[in-house]
Amino acid sequence: MSIYVGNLSYEVTQEDLSAVFAEYGSVKRVQLPTDRETGRLRGFGFVEMSSDAEETAAIEALDGAEWMGRDMKVNKAKPREDRGSGGGGGGGRRNDSFSRRY
């Protein structure tokens, strides 16, 4: 399982986040998602640690803690929801009398 870390500074690096969580155990992986269009950090990330006990200790210590001028939100990450492939979009040409007006 991984830990969700929210309300992060846009200046944070993977190394910064890893160092903070390393105080509570062994950090296996840090992910900081970026915006597809701008490449800018999205203000949240995910941390994976070696054991559930380490994750629990980090969550209890860091949730609500101020870091880099912001109060972090730290909790167990929820499984990713499958958004599916249906719905929305449109974008295709309509073949009816309304789309044929010139």
C-alpha positions in Angstrom: 0.0 0.0 0.0 1.1 3.5 -0.5 0.7 6.8 1.3 -1.0 9.9 -0.2 0.7 13.2 0.6 -1.3 16.3 -0.3 -1.0 20.0 -0.1 2.6 19.9 -1.1 4.6 22.9 -2.3 5.1 23.1 -6.0 8.9 23.3 -5.3 9.2 19.9 -3.6 11.4 17.3 -5.1 11.4 13.5 -4.8 14.6 13.7 -2.7 12.9 16.2 -0.3 9.9 14.0 0.3 12.0 10.9 0.6 14.2 12.5 3.3 11.1 13.5 5.4 9.6 10.1 5.2 13.0 8.3 5.8 12.8 9.5 9.4 10.0 6.9 9.9 11.5 4.0 8.0 12.8 2.8 4.7 11.3 4.6 1.6 10.8 2.3 -1.4 9.4 4.8 -3.9 8.3 8.4 -4.2 6.0 9.6 -7.0 5.2 13.2 -7.7 2.6 13.5 -10.6 3.0 16.4 -13.0 0.4 18.1 -15.2 0.4 16.7 -18.7 0.2 20.1 -20.4 2.4 22.3 -18.2 4.8 19.8 -16.7 4.3 21.5 -13.3 3.9 19.4 -10.2 0.2 18.9 -9.2 0.7 19.5 -5.4 0.4 15.9 -4.2 2.4 12.7 -4.3 2.7 9.1 -3.2 5.2 7.4 -0.9 5.7 3.7 -0.5 7.5 2.4 2.5 8.9 -1.0 3.5 6.3 -2.0 6.0 2.8 -1.1 7.2 4.2 -0.2 10.6 6.5 2.4 9.0 3.6 3.8 7.0 1.4 4.1 10.0 4.1 5.9 12.0 4.7 8.3 9.1 1.0 9.0 8.7 0.5 9.7 12.4 3.5 12.0 12.7 3.1 13.9 9.4 -0.6 14.4 8.9 -1.3 18.1 9.5 2.4 18.9 10.0 3.7 22.1 8.5 6.4 21.6 5.8 7.7 24.1 3.3 5.1 26.6 4.4 2.1 24.2 4.0 0.1 21.9 6.2 0.5 18.4 4.7 -2.4 16.0 4.3 -1.0 12.5 4.8 -3.1 9.3 4.7 -3.4 5.8 3.2 -3.8 6.1 -0.5 -7.1 4.9 -1.8 -7.0 2.5 -4.8 -7.2 4.2 -8.1 -10.8 4.3 -9.5 -11.3 2.9 -13.0 -12.7 5.7 -15.0 -13.7 3.5 -17.8 -13.7 4.4 -21.5 -17.3 5.5 -21.9 -19.0 8.8 -21.6 -18.1 12.4 -22.5 -16.1 13.7 -25.3 -18.5 14.1 -28.2 -16.3 15.6 -30.9 -17.5 13.5 -33.7 -19.5 14.8 -36.7 -23.3 14.5 -36.4 -25.1 13.3 -39.4 -28.4 15.0 -39.0 -30.2 18.1 -40.4 -28.7 20.4 -37.8 -25.1 19.7 -38.8 -25.8 20.2 -42.5 -26.7 23.9 -42.4 -24.4 26.0 -44.4 
